[in-house]
Amino acid sequence: METITLDREAAHLKDSLMPRDTALLYYGFWFSPERRMQQALIDESQKSVTGRVRLKLYKGNVTCVGRESPHSLYDTRVVTFEDDQGAYDQVDAAGFIKLNALRLRLGAMVGRKGGML
């Protein structure tokens, strides 16, 4: 359900907290300030995570065959590169690619292998 209701960065943040949260629980820090702070963030992330999931059960396997949510970020009008009502302009891709490659170009300029600074 999270994959259709959380945006990518919110999902990455929540996922990055899970190992720390697990460790806090394992070591018995349920009532610690840091665990309560993390729980507040996790609770906030889950406010829009609601809906229905359809599963297929077969010989010990579980497969998700459908999801729907009133808070779904998936929009069929935007998921196409064709007629998306202006949501995506292919010209933007060149700038996006150039910006994301900046760290690699800078690293190459200073002679670092792999572009690492």
Contacts in CASP RR format, 6 or more apart in sequence:
PFRMAT RR
TARGET T0000
AUTHOR 0000-0000-0000
METHOD contacts of the structure
MODEL  1
METITLDREAAHLKDSLMPRDTALLYYGFWFSPERRMQQALIDESQKSVT
GRVRLKLYKGNVTCVGRESPHSLYDTRVVTFEDDQGAYDQVDAAGFIKLN
ALRLRLGAMVGRKGGML
1 49 0 8 1.000
1 50 0 8 1.000
1 51 0 8 1.000
1 53 0 8 1.000
1 67 0 8 1.000
1 69 0 8 1.000
2 11 0 8 1.000
2 14 0 8 1.000
2 49 0 8 1.000
3 11 0 8 1.000
3 67 0 8 1.000
4 67 0 8 1.000
4 69 0 8 1.000
4 72 0 8 1.000
4 73 0 8 1.000
4 74 0 8 1.000
5 48 0 8 1.000
5 49 0 8 1.000
5 50 0 8 1.000
5 69 0 8 1.000
5 71 0 8 1.000
5 72 0 8 1.000
5 73 0 8 1.000
6 14 0 8 1.000
6 45 0 8 1.000
6 48 0 8 1.000
6 49 0 8 1.000
6 73 0 8 1.000
7 73 0 8 1.000
10 45 0 8 1.000
13 41 0 8 1.000
13 45 0 8 1.000
14 41 0 8 1.000
14 42 0 8 1.000
14 45 0 8 1.000
17 38 0 8 1.000
17 41 0 8 1.000
17 42 0 8 1.000
20 38 0 8 1.000
21 35 0 8 1.000
21 38 0 8 1.000
21 39 0 8 1.000
21 42 0 8 1.000
24 30 0 8 1.000
24 32 0 8 1.000
24 34 0 8 1.000
24 35 0 8 1.000
24 38 0 8 1.000
25 35 0 8 1.000
29 35 0 8 1.000
48 69 0 8 1.000
48 71 0 8 1.000
49 69 0 8 1.000
49 71 0 8 1.000
50 69 0 8 1.000
50 70 0 8 1.000
50 71 0 8 1.000
51 67 0 8 1.000
51 68 0 8 1.000
51 69 0 8 1.000
51 70 0 8 1.000
51 71 0 8 1.000
52 67 0 8 1.000
52 68 0 8 1.000
52 69 0 8 1.000
53 64 0 8 1.000
53 66 0 8 1.000
53 67 0 8 1.000
54 64 0 8 1.000
54 65 0 8 1.000
54 66 0 8 1.000
54 67 0 8 1.000
55 62 0 8 1.000
55 63 0 8 1.000
55 64 0 8 1.000
55 65 0 8 1.000
56 62 0 8 1.000
56 63 0 8 1.000
56 64 0 8 1.000
56 65 0 8 1.000
77 84 0 8 1.000
77 85 0 8 1.000
77 87 0 8 1.000
78 84 0 8 1.000
78 85 0 8 1.000
78 87 0 8 1.000
78 88 0 8 1.000
81 88 0 8 1.000
81 90 0 8 1.000
103 115 0 8 1.000
103 117 0 8 1.000
104 114 0 8 1.000
104 115 0 8 1.000
106 115 0 8 1.000
106 117 0 8 1.000
107 114 0 8 1.000
107 115 0 8 1.000
107 116 0 8 1.000
107 117 0 8 1.000
108 114 0 8 1.000
108 115 0 8 1.000
110 117 0 8 1.000
END
